[in-house]
Amino acid sequence: MQSKQDQLEKLNQKMLACVKCSLRKNCIQVVPGAGAAKARIMFIGEAPGKKEDETGVPFVGAAGKFLDEMLEIIKLKRKDIYIANICKCRPPENRDPLPIEVATCWPWLLAQIKIIQPKLIITLGKHSMERFLPGFKISQVHGKAMRREIEDMGKQVFYTLYHPAAALYNGSMRKTLIKDFKQIPRIIAKIENEK
């Protein structure tokens, strides 16, 4: 039986070779994800930005630095979690991914989730939230944990946060994000106590 780490590394190699959608021809590289294969918490953003495209690592720009700060507040490091994006390639000029691009990348993300089997999936921003929780408004569900049945995934607990980039230019959004982030240890403890 292969370890989760080995399974993820094999999956990442396949992702790096993917040319299924038009995003691949315009970006520098595929950005599969990073972190612990046995993570209890998986963060999912929208798509790589310029810095991520250059480095091949998710959330390394200014929004990533803020994410690291928030992780520190709850005594976690990147090595304790897993971070991925809905789309694995940077859309041109950081535009929103098109529905066809999201649909093309979906099997990759689904495979990552199946390997990692996180207790909690934290969506970062509106686009990530909509993939798992369609029909909701982020302003209504941020900071709330929800258990949902997702096709091909089964039951999963989701927690929605605003995207860290939203807080870079808006002080009140920063406070909201930190407040919501501080709930994560309590939510994880509750999930683990249910077993």
Residue frames as a rotation matrix with the C-alpha (Angstrom) as fourth column:
MET 1
0.576 0.817 0.000 0.00
0.817 -0.576 0.000 0.00
0.000 0.000 -1.000 0.00
GLN 2
-0.262 -0.677 0.688 1.45
0.644 -0.653 -0.397 3.34
0.718 0.339 0.607 -1.05
SER 3
-0.489 0.058 -0.870 1.71
0.748 -0.485 -0.453 6.08
-0.449 -0.872 0.194 1.53
LYS 4
0.644 0.750 -0.154 -0.43
0.605 -0.622 -0.497 9.19
-0.469 0.227 -0.854 1.11
GLN 5
0.256 -0.639 -0.725 2.76
-0.321 -0.764 0.559 11.14
-0.912 0.090 -0.401 0.38
ASP 6
-0.743 -0.543 0.392 3.72
0.117 0.470 0.875 8.75
-0.659 0.695 -0.285 -2.45
GLN 7
-0.070 0.819 0.569 0.19
0.943 0.240 -0.229 8.88
-0.324 0.521 -0.790 -3.89
LEU 8
0.722 0.337 -0.604 0.22
0.243 -0.941 -0.236 12.69
-0.648 0.024 -0.762 -3.82
GLU 9
-0.166 -0.881 -0.443 3.65
-0.355 -0.366 0.860 12.87
-0.920 0.300 -0.252 -5.45
LYS 10
-0.697 -0.018 0.717 2.50
0.554 0.621 0.554 10.57
-0.455 0.783 -0.423 -8.26
LEU 11
0.376 0.914 0.153 -0.64
0.872 -0.293 -0.391 12.66
-0.312 0.280 -0.908 -8.73
ASN 12
0.502 -0.256 -0.826 1.44
-0.077 -0.965 0.252 15.86
-0.862 -0.062 -0.504 -8.77
GLN 13
-0.619 -0.779 0.103 3.65
-0.017 0.144 0.989 14.44
-0.785 0.611 -0.102 -11.53
LYS 14
-0.357 0.590 0.724 0.56
0.917 0.368 0.152 13.74
-0.177 0.718 -0.673 -13.62
MET 15
0.656 0.622 -0.428 -0.74
0.572 -0.779 -0.256 17.28
-0.492 -0.077 -0.867 -12.98
LEU 16
0.036 -0.750 -0.661 2.57
-0.145 -0.658 0.739 18.81
-0.989 0.069 -0.133 -14.02
ALA 17
-0.863 -0.374 0.339 2.18
0.221 0.325 0.920 17.10
-0.454 0.869 -0.198 -17.41
CYS 18
0.001 0.982 0.187 -1.45
0.758 0.121 -0.641 18.20
-0.652 0.143 -0.744 -17.89
VAL 19
-0.949 -0.196 -0.247 -2.30
-0.009 -0.765 0.644 20.21
-0.315 0.613 0.724 -21.02
LYS 20
-0.502 0.821 0.272 -6.08
0.847 0.531 -0.038 19.63
-0.176 0.211 -0.961 -21.00
CYS 21
0.615 0.776 -0.137 -7.11
0.727 -0.626 -0.283 23.29
-0.305 0.075 -0.949 -21.01
SER 22
0.563 -0.335 0.756 -5.99
0.492 -0.599 -0.632 26.57
0.665 0.727 -0.172 -22.53
LEU 23
0.960 -0.205 0.189 -4.62
-0.277 -0.635 0.721 27.90
-0.028 -0.745 -0.666 -19.22
ARG 24
0.608 -0.762 0.224 -1.53
0.465 0.570 0.677 25.69
-0.643 -0.307 0.701 -19.52
LYS 25
0.249 -0.560 0.790 -0.20
0.943 -0.047 -0.330 27.35
0.222 0.827 0.517 -22.66
ASN 26
0.472 0.000 0.882 -0.28
0.115 -0.992 -0.061 30.83
0.874 0.130 -0.468 -21.06
CYS 27
0.925 -0.137 0.356 1.25
-0.379 -0.242 0.893 30.07
-0.036 -0.961 -0.276 -17.68
ILE 28
-0.008 -0.999 -0.051 4.83
-0.965 0.021 -0.260 29.29
0.261 0.047 -0.964 -16.65
GLN 29
-0.855 -0.326 -0.403 4.00
-0.215 0.930 -0.298 26.12
0.472 -0.168 -0.865 -14.73
VAL 30
0.229 0.891 -0.392 1.31
0.081 0.384 0.920 24.02
0.970 -0.242 0.016 -13.10
VAL 31
-0.612 -0.348 0.710 0.89
-0.649 -0.291 -0.703 24.63
0.451 -0.891 -0.047 -9.34
PRO 32
-0.353 0.510 -0.784 -0.47
0.195 0.860 0.471 21.36
0.915 0.013 -0.404 -7.88
GLY 33
0.809 0.534 0.246 -0.50
-0.158 -0.205 0.966 22.18
0.566 -0.820 -0.081 -4.16
ALA 34
-0.323 -0.946 -0.009 1.75
-0.174 0.069 -0.982 21.99
0.930 -0.316 -0.187 -1.10
GLY 35
0.030 0.249 0.968 1.76
-0.969 -0.231 0.090 20.71
0.246 -0.941 0.234 2.45
ALA 36
-0.672 -0.292 0.681 1.16
-0.605 0.747 -0.277 17.61
-0.427 -0.598 -0.678 4.51
ALA 37
-0.662 0.398 -0.635 -0.31
-0.347 0.588 0.731 14.53
0.664 0.704 -0.251 2.82
LYS 38
-0.453 0.483 -0.750 -1.88
0.759 0.649 -0.041 13.61
0.467 -0.588 -0.661 6.18
ALA 39
-0.946 0.043 0.320 -3.27
-0.147 -0.940 -0.308 17.10
0.288 -0.338 0.896 6.84
ARG 40
-0.515 0.824 -0.237 -6.45
0.737 0.284 -0.614 17.39
-0.438 -0.491 -0.753 8.90
ILE 41
0.370 0.587 -0.720 -7.14
0.152 -0.802 -0.577 20.75
-0.916 0.104 -0.386 7.25
MET 42
-0.392 -0.415 0.821 -7.09
0.887 0.066 0.456 21.50
-0.243 0.907 0.343 3.54
PHE 43
-0.046 0.297 -0.954 -7.25
-0.029 -0.955 -0.296 25.08
-0.999 0.014 0.053 2.29
ILE 44
-0.210 0.039 0.977 -8.57
0.925 0.332 0.185 25.58
-0.317 0.943 -0.105 -1.23
GLY 45
-0.348 0.009 -0.937 -8.18
-0.083 -0.996 0.021 28.84
-0.934 0.085 0.348 -3.12
GLU 46
0.632 0.693 -0.347 -9.18
-0.314 -0.180 -0.932 29.87
-0.708 0.698 0.104 -6.62
ALA 47
0.867 -0.414 0.278 -6.11
0.441 0.377 -0.814 29.76
0.232 0.829 0.510 -8.90
PRO 48
0.026 -0.933 -0.359 -2.39
0.934 -0.106 0.342 30.58
-0.357 -0.344 0.868 -8.81
GLY 49
0.915 0.128 -0.383 -1.35
0.035 -0.970 -0.241 34.21
-0.403 0.207 -0.891 -9.15
LYS 50
0.753 -0.643 -0.144 1.83
-0.437 -0.325 -0.839 35.66
0.492 0.694 -0.525 -10.64
LYS 51
-0.049 -0.818 0.572 4.16
-0.998 0.020 -0.057 34.68
0.035 -0.574 -0.818 -7.76
GLU 52
0.274 0.240 0.931 2.67
-0.418 0.902 -0.110 31.20
-0.866 -0.359 0.347 -7.54
ASP 53
0.995 0.104 0.011 3.10
-0.025 0.342 -0.939 30.73
-0.101 0.934 0.343 -11.29
GLU 54
0.439 -0.898 -0.017 6.76
-0.699 -0.330 -0.634 31.73
0.564 0.291 -0.773 -10.95
THR 55
-0.340 -0.644 0.686 7.54
-0.940 0.247 -0.234 29.53
-0.019 -0.724 -0.689 -7.94
GLY 56
-0.396 0.280 -0.875 5.19
-0.240 0.888 0.393 26.57
0.886 0.366 -0.285 -8.43
VAL 57
-0.808 0.097 -0.582 3.98
0.573 0.364 -0.735 26.96
0.140 -0.926 -0.349 -4.81
PRO 58
0.099 0.931 0.353 0.45
0.647 -0.329 0.688 28.10
0.756 0.160 -0.634 -3.83
PHE 59
0.898 0.439 0.025 -0.13
0.288 -0.630 0.721 31.23
0.333 -0.640 -0.692 -1.74
VAL 60
0.083 -0.939 -0.334 3.36
0.991 0.044 0.123 32.74
-0.101 -0.341 0.935 -1.72
GLY 61
-0.281 -0.136 0.950 2.51
0.440 -0.898 0.001 36.36
0.853 0.419 0.312 -2.56
ALA 62
-0.746 0.017 0.665 1.19
-0.457 -0.740 -0.494 39.02
0.484 -0.673 0.560 -0.19
ALA 63
0.339 0.935 0.109 -2.03
-0.804 0.227 0.550 37.04
0.489 -0.274 0.828 0.43
GLY 64
0.455 -0.261 -0.852 0.12
0.238 0.957 -0.166 34.01
0.858 -0.127 0.497 1.28
LYS 65
-0.686 -0.721 0.101 2.10
0.152 -0.277 -0.949 36.00
0.712 -0.635 0.300 3.85
PHE 66
-0.372 0.648 0.664 -1.17
-0.876 -0.483 -0.020 37.02
0.308 -0.589 0.747 5.50
LEU 67
0.626 0.560 -0.543 -2.33
-0.398 0.828 0.395 33.38
0.671 -0.031 0.741 5.44
ASP 68
-0.106 -0.770 -0.629 0.93
0.427 0.536 -0.728 32.42
0.898 -0.346 0.272 7.19
GLU 69
-0.787 -0.129 0.604 0.28
-0.383 -0.665 -0.641 35.11
0.484 -0.736 0.474 9.84
MET 70
0.147 0.941 0.305 -3.20
-0.933 0.029 0.358 33.74
0.328 -0.337 0.882 10.47
LEU 71
0.494 -0.055 -0.868 -1.90
0.042 0.998 -0.040 30.16
0.868 -0.017 0.496 10.69
GLU 72
-0.587 -0.805 -0.089 0.57
0.206 -0.042 -0.978 31.34
0.783 -0.592 0.190 13.33
ILE 73
-0.410 0.527 0.744 -2.30
-0.818 -0.573 -0.045 32.84
0.403 -0.627 0.667 15.36
ILE 74
0.672 0.718 0.178 -3.83
-0.732 0.609 0.306 29.35
0.111 -0.336 0.935 15.67
LYS 75
0.116 -0.767 0.631 -0.42
-0.718 0.373 0.587 27.68
-0.686 -0.521 -0.508 16.23
LEU 76
0.684 0.072 0.726 -0.17
0.373 0.821 -0.433 26.00
-0.627 0.566 0.535 12.82
LYS 77
-0.300 -0.772 -0.560 2.45
-0.432 -0.413 0.802 26.05
-0.850 0.483 -0.210 10.10
ARG 78
0.148 0.333 -0.931 2.21
-0.989 0.029 -0.147 25.23
-0.022 0.943 0.333 6.40
LYS 79
-0.721 -0.502 -0.478 3.73
-0.532 0.843 -0.082 21.81
0.444 0.195 -0.875 7.06
ASP 80
-0.832 0.455 0.319 0.64
-0.075 0.476 -0.876 20.99
-0.550 -0.752 -0.362 9.18
ILE 81
0.206 0.960 -0.191 -1.93
-0.233 -0.142 -0.962 21.72
-0.950 0.243 0.194 6.45
TYR 82
-0.470 -0.309 0.827 -2.41
0.759 0.337 0.557 21.24
-0.450 0.890 0.076 2.72
ILE 83
-0.008 0.419 -0.908 -3.04
-0.223 -0.886 -0.407 24.14
-0.975 0.199 0.100 0.34
ALA 84
-0.617 -0.108 0.780 -4.35
0.695 0.390 0.604 23.78
-0.369 0.915 -0.165 -3.20
ASN 85
-0.645 0.444 -0.621 -6.39
-0.523 -0.850 -0.065 25.72
-0.557 0.283 0.781 -5.72
ILE 86
0.426 0.859 0.283 -9.48
-0.156 0.378 -0.912 24.95
-0.891 0.344 0.295 -7.76
CYS 87
0.978 -0.199 -0.060 -7.46
-0.047 0.067 -0.997 25.65
0.202 0.978 0.056 -10.94
LYS 88
0.612 -0.790 -0.026 -3.86
0.574 0.422 0.702 24.52
-0.544 -0.445 0.712 -11.08
CYS 89
-0.346 -0.704 0.621 -2.67
0.935 -0.316 0.162 27.04
0.082 0.636 0.767 -13.71
ARG 90
-0.524 0.078 -0.848 -2.69
0.312 -0.909 -0.276 30.84
-0.793 -0.409 0.452 -13.56
PRO 91
0.470 0.696 0.543 -5.41
0.836 -0.155 -0.526 32.49
-0.282 0.701 -0.655 -15.64
PRO 92
-0.295 -0.610 0.735 -4.05
0.810 -0.568 -0.147 35.32
0.507 0.552 0.662 -17.84
GLU 93
-0.530 -0.023 0.848 -3.81
-0.154 -0.980 -0.123 38.64
0.834 -0.196 0.516 -15.92
ASN 94
-0.992 0.110 -0.061 -5.27
0.092 0.307 -0.947 36.84
-0.085 -0.945 -0.315 -12.87
ARG 95
-0.411 0.908 -0.078 -8.77
-0.785 -0.309 0.538 36.89
0.464 0.282 0.840 -14.38
ASP 96
0.053 0.533 0.845 -11.43
-0.785 0.545 -0.295 34.64
-0.618 -0.647 0.447 -12.86
PRO 97
-0.898 -0.324 0.297 -11.20
-0.110 0.820 0.562 31.05
-0.425 0.472 -0.772 -14.12
LEU 98
-0.389 0.770 -0.505 -13.83
-0.867 -0.120 0.484 30.17
0.312 0.626 0.714 -16.71
PRO 99
0.418 0.631 0.653 -16.37
-0.806 0.590 -0.055 27.41
-0.420 -0.504 0.755 -15.88
ILE 100
0.900 -0.109 -0.423 -14.75
-0.198 0.761 -0.618 25.10
0.389 0.640 0.663 -18.47
GLU 101
-0.097 -0.994 0.059 -11.32
-0.417 -0.014 -0.909 25.63
0.904 -0.113 -0.413 -16.84
VAL 102
-0.255 0.105 0.961 -12.74
-0.962 0.076 -0.264 24.89
-0.101 -0.992 0.081 -13.39
ALA 103
0.749 0.634 0.193 -14.47
-0.598 0.772 -0.216 21.75
-0.286 0.047 0.957 -14.71
THR 104
0.618 -0.591 -0.518 -11.28
-0.231 0.494 -0.838 20.56
0.751 0.638 0.169 -16.43
CYS 105
-0.420 -0.856 0.301 -9.26
-0.514 -0.049 -0.857 20.90
0.748 -0.515 -0.419 -13.21
TRP 106
0.322 0.675 0.664 -11.93
-0.922 0.064 0.383 19.42
0.216 -0.735 0.643 -10.93
PRO 107
0.868 0.031 -0.496 -10.75
-0.002 0.998 0.059 15.76
0.497 -0.050 0.866 -11.23
TRP 108
-0.161 -0.986 -0.050 -7.26
0.210 0.015 -0.978 16.81
0.964 -0.167 0.205 -10.04
LEU 109
-0.471 0.033 0.881 -8.63
-0.734 -0.568 -0.372 18.53
0.488 -0.822 0.292 -6.94
LEU 110
0.626 0.770 0.121 -11.02
-0.737 0.534 0.414 15.68
0.254 -0.348 0.902 -6.25
ALA 111
0.557 -0.512 -0.653 -8.12
0.259 0.855 -0.449 13.19
0.789 0.081 0.609 -6.43
GLN 112
-0.521 -0.763 0.383 -6.11
-0.120 -0.379 -0.917 15.33
0.845 -0.524 0.106 -3.97
ILE 113
-0.097 0.585 0.805 -9.02
-0.958 -0.275 0.084 15.45
0.270 -0.763 0.587 -1.53
LYS 114
0.820 0.454 -0.349 -9.52
-0.393 0.889 0.234 11.66
0.417 -0.055 0.907 -1.79
ILE 115
0.117 -0.862 -0.493 -5.85
0.363 0.499 -0.787 11.01
0.924 -0.087 0.371 -0.99
ILE 116
-0.703 -0.476 0.528 -5.54
-0.214 -0.567 -0.795 13.53
0.678 -0.673 0.297 1.86
GLN 117
0.003 0.838 -0.546 -9.02
0.629 0.423 0.652 12.90
0.777 -0.345 -0.526 3.35
PRO 118
-0.837 -0.355 0.416 -9.02
-0.038 -0.721 -0.692 16.12
0.546 -0.595 0.590 5.37
LYS 119
-0.520 0.672 -0.528 -11.35
0.822 0.225 -0.523 16.47
-0.233 -0.706 -0.669 8.33
LEU 120
0.383 0.593 -0.708 -12.04
0.391 -0.799 -0.458 20.06
-0.837 -0.102 -0.537 7.29
ILE 121
-0.251 -0.385 0.888 -11.92
0.959 -0.225 0.173 21.82
0.133 0.895 0.425 3.93
ILE 122
0.067 0.186 -0.980 -11.54
0.426 -0.894 -0.141 25.59
-0.902 -0.408 -0.139 4.19
THR 123
0.287 0.097 0.953 -12.55
0.949 -0.168 -0.268 27.49
0.134 0.981 -0.140 1.08
LEU 124
-0.373 -0.505 -0.779 -10.70
0.532 -0.804 0.266 30.75
-0.760 -0.315 0.568 0.50
GLY 125
-0.821 0.074 -0.566 -12.84
-0.380 -0.811 0.446 33.23
-0.426 0.581 0.694 -1.40
LYS 126
0.045 0.978 -0.205 -16.03
-0.757 -0.101 -0.646 33.22
-0.652 0.184 0.736 -3.42
HIS 127
0.134 0.018 -0.991 -14.90
-0.922 0.369 -0.118 31.05
0.364 0.929 0.066 -6.34
SER 128
-0.837 -0.460 -0.296 -13.64
-0.295 0.836 -0.463 28.25
0.460 -0.300 -0.835 -4.14
MET 129
-0.697 0.642 0.320 -16.79
-0.331 0.108 -0.937 28.38
-0.636 -0.759 0.137 -2.01
GLU 130
0.113 0.827 -0.551 -19.07
-0.918 -0.126 -0.376 28.22
-0.380 0.548 0.745 -5.08
ARG 131
-0.398 -0.326 -0.857 -17.42
-0.697 0.715 0.052 24.98
0.596 0.618 -0.512 -6.25
PHE 132
-0.896 -0.021 -0.444 -18.49
0.232 0.829 -0.508 23.19
0.379 -0.558 -0.738 -3.06
LEU 133
-0.484 0.726 -0.488 -21.38
0.612 -0.118 -0.782 25.30
-0.626 -0.677 -0.387 -1.79
PRO 134
-0.848 0.166 0.504 -23.26
0.370 -0.494 0.787 26.58
0.380 0.853 0.357 -4.85
GLY 135
0.064 0.976 0.210 -26.12
0.538 -0.211 0.816 28.96
0.840 0.061 -0.539 -4.27
PHE 136
0.483 0.045 -0.874 -24.66
0.849 -0.269 0.455 30.59
-0.214 -0.962 -0.168 -1.16
LYS 137
0.703 -0.330 0.629 -23.33
-0.025 -0.896 -0.443 34.13
0.710 0.296 -0.639 -0.74
ILE 138
-0.168 -0.872 -0.461 -19.94
0.594 0.283 -0.753 34.38
0.787 -0.400 0.470 0.96
SER 139
-0.605 -0.021 0.796 -21.18
-0.421 -0.840 -0.342 37.31
0.676 -0.542 0.499 3.04
GLN 140
0.405 0.856 0.321 -23.79
-0.800 0.162 0.578 34.96
0.443 -0.490 0.751 4.58
VAL 141
0.941 0.059 -0.333 -21.70
0.031 0.965 0.259 31.83
0.337 -0.254 0.907 5.13
HIS 142
-0.030 -0.997 0.075 -18.18
-0.136 -0.071 -0.988 33.03
0.990 -0.040 -0.133 5.98
GLY 143
-0.652 -0.347 0.674 -17.18
-0.677 -0.133 -0.723 31.84
0.341 -0.928 -0.149 9.43
LYS 144
0.292 0.789 0.540 -19.75
-0.881 0.442 -0.169 29.02
-0.372 -0.427 0.824 9.45
ALA 145
-0.839 -0.516 0.171 -18.96
-0.437 0.828 0.353 25.31
-0.324 0.221 -0.920 9.27
MET 146
0.272 0.935 -0.228 -21.28
-0.911 0.174 -0.374 23.24
-0.310 0.310 0.899 7.07
ARG 147
-0.557 -0.349 0.754 -21.45
-0.116 0.931 0.345 19.53
-0.822 0.105 -0.559 6.41
ARG 148
0.263 0.599 -0.756 -22.36
-0.871 -0.191 -0.453 18.76
-0.416 0.778 0.471 2.81
GLU 149
0.261 -0.118 0.958 -22.61
0.310 0.950 0.033 15.68
-0.914 0.288 0.284 0.63
ILE 150
0.108 -0.319 -0.942 -20.53
-0.820 -0.564 0.096 16.20
-0.561 0.762 -0.323 -2.52
GLU 151
0.956 0.282 -0.086 -20.79
-0.272 0.730 -0.627 13.87
-0.114 0.622 0.775 -5.50
ASP 152
0.588 -0.737 -0.334 -17.73
0.167 0.515 -0.841 11.58
0.792 0.438 0.426 -5.76
MET 153
-0.416 -0.778 0.472 -16.54
-0.326 -0.357 -0.876 12.81
0.849 -0.518 -0.105 -2.36
GLY 154
-0.145 0.456 -0.878 -19.18
0.791 0.586 0.174 11.88
0.594 -0.669 -0.446 0.19
LYS 155
0.861 0.497 -0.105 -19.88
0.439 -0.623 0.647 13.87
0.256 -0.604 -0.755 3.35
GLN 156
-0.265 -0.960 0.088 -17.41
0.831 -0.273 -0.485 16.63
0.490 -0.055 0.870 4.14
VAL 157
0.512 0.346 -0.786 -17.24
0.720 -0.671 0.174 19.57
-0.468 -0.655 -0.593 6.53
PHE 158
-0.061 -0.450 0.891 -16.58
0.796 -0.561 -0.229 22.91
0.603 0.695 0.392 4.84
TYR 159
0.293 0.071 -0.953 -15.66
0.702 -0.693 0.165 26.24
-0.649 -0.718 -0.253 6.40
THR 160
0.427 -0.029 0.904 -15.75
0.809 -0.435 -0.396 29.37
0.405 0.900 -0.162 4.28
LEU 161
0.034 -0.471 -0.882 -13.35
0.605 -0.692 0.393 32.28
-0.796 -0.547 0.261 4.64
TYR 162
0.933 0.074 -0.352 -12.95
-0.192 -0.726 -0.661 35.42
-0.304 0.684 -0.663 2.62
HIS 163
0.624 -0.765 0.158 -9.86
0.619 0.361 -0.698 35.26
0.477 0.534 0.698 0.42
PRO 164
0.223 -0.608 -0.762 -6.78
0.828 -0.293 0.477 36.60
-0.514 -0.738 0.438 2.26
ALA 165
-0.657 -0.476 0.585 -6.19
0.734 -0.583 0.350 39.00
0.174 0.659 0.732 -0.66
ALA 166
0.239 0.846 0.476 -9.46
0.566 -0.520 0.640 40.77
0.789 0.117 -0.604 0.21
ALA 167
0.788 0.068 -0.612 -7.95
0.603 -0.281 0.747 41.80
-0.121 -0.957 -0.262 3.55
LEU 168
-0.187 -0.979 0.078 -4.82
0.978 -0.178 0.113 43.36
-0.096 0.098 0.991 2.07
TYR 169
-0.776 -0.079 0.626 -6.62
0.313 -0.909 0.274 46.58
0.548 0.409 0.730 1.19
ASN 170
0.112 0.914 0.389 -9.48
-0.294 -0.344 0.892 46.54
0.949 -0.214 0.230 3.67
GLY 171
-0.737 -0.521 0.431 -8.83
-0.503 -0.003 -0.864 46.76
0.451 -0.854 -0.260 7.42
SER 172
-0.051 0.792 0.609 -12.33
-0.952 0.146 -0.270 45.65
-0.303 -0.593 0.746 8.46
MET 173
0.714 0.247 -0.655 -12.05
-0.532 0.800 -0.278 42.58
0.455 0.547 0.703 6.21
ARG 174
-0.308 -0.915 -0.262 -8.74
-0.318 0.358 -0.878 41.75
0.897 -0.187 -0.402 7.90
LYS 175
-0.637 0.136 0.759 -10.46
-0.768 -0.020 -0.641 41.77
-0.072 -0.991 0.117 11.31
THR 176
0.466 0.885 0.011 -13.28
-0.866 0.459 -0.200 39.56
-0.182 0.084 0.980 9.99
LEU 177
0.458 -0.363 -0.812 -10.83
-0.387 0.740 -0.549 37.06
0.800 0.566 0.199 8.50
ILE 178
-0.655 -0.748 0.107 -8.78
-0.388 0.212 -0.897 36.83
0.648 -0.629 -0.430 11.70
LYS 179
-0.325 0.635 0.701 -11.96
-0.897 0.029 -0.442 36.41
-0.301 -0.772 0.560 13.78
ASP 180
0.711 0.605 -0.360 -13.21
-0.699 0.667 -0.258 33.63
0.084 0.435 0.897 11.47
PHE 181
0.116 -0.778 -0.617 -9.75
-0.381 0.539 -0.751 32.02
0.917 0.322 -0.234 11.39
LYS 182
-0.646 -0.413 0.641 -9.60
-0.714 0.031 -0.700 31.80
0.269 -0.910 -0.315 15.18
GLN 183
0.308 0.854 0.419 -12.64
-0.906 0.398 -0.146 29.48
-0.292 -0.335 0.896 15.10
ILE 184
0.232 -0.208 -0.950 -10.72
-0.701 0.641 -0.312 26.77
0.674 0.739 0.002 13.18
PRO 185
-0.814 -0.576 -0.079 -9.24
-0.379 0.628 -0.679 24.91
0.441 -0.523 -0.730 16.21
ARG 186
-0.511 0.709 0.486 -12.70
-0.596 0.115 -0.795 24.71
-0.619 -0.696 0.364 17.84
ILE 187
0.425 0.701 -0.573 -14.27
-0.897 0.240 -0.371 23.38
-0.122 0.672 0.731 14.62
ILE 188
-0.153 -0.586 -0.796 -11.55
-0.581 0.705 -0.407 20.72
0.799 0.400 -0.448 14.18
ALA 189
-0.919 -0.191 0.345 -11.92
-0.394 0.415 -0.820 19.65
0.014 -0.889 -0.457 17.83
LYS 190
-0.091 0.975 0.203 -15.70
-0.763 0.063 -0.643 19.34
-0.640 -0.213 0.739 17.38
ILE 191
0.406 0.190 -0.894 -15.29
-0.837 0.470 -0.280 17.23
0.367 0.862 0.350 14.20
GLU 192
-0.476 -0.716 -0.511 -12.79
-0.419 0.695 -0.584 14.92
0.773 -0.064 -0.631 15.91
ASN 193
-0.829 0.212 0.518 -15.01
-0.483 0.197 -0.853 14.54
-0.283 -0.957 -0.061 19.00
GLU 194
0.174 0.952 -0.252 -17.90
-0.961 0.108 -0.256 13.36
-0.216 0.287 0.933 16.81
LYS 195
-0.080 -0.280 -0.957 -16.03
-0.640 0.750 -0.166 10.21
0.764 0.599 -0.239 15.81
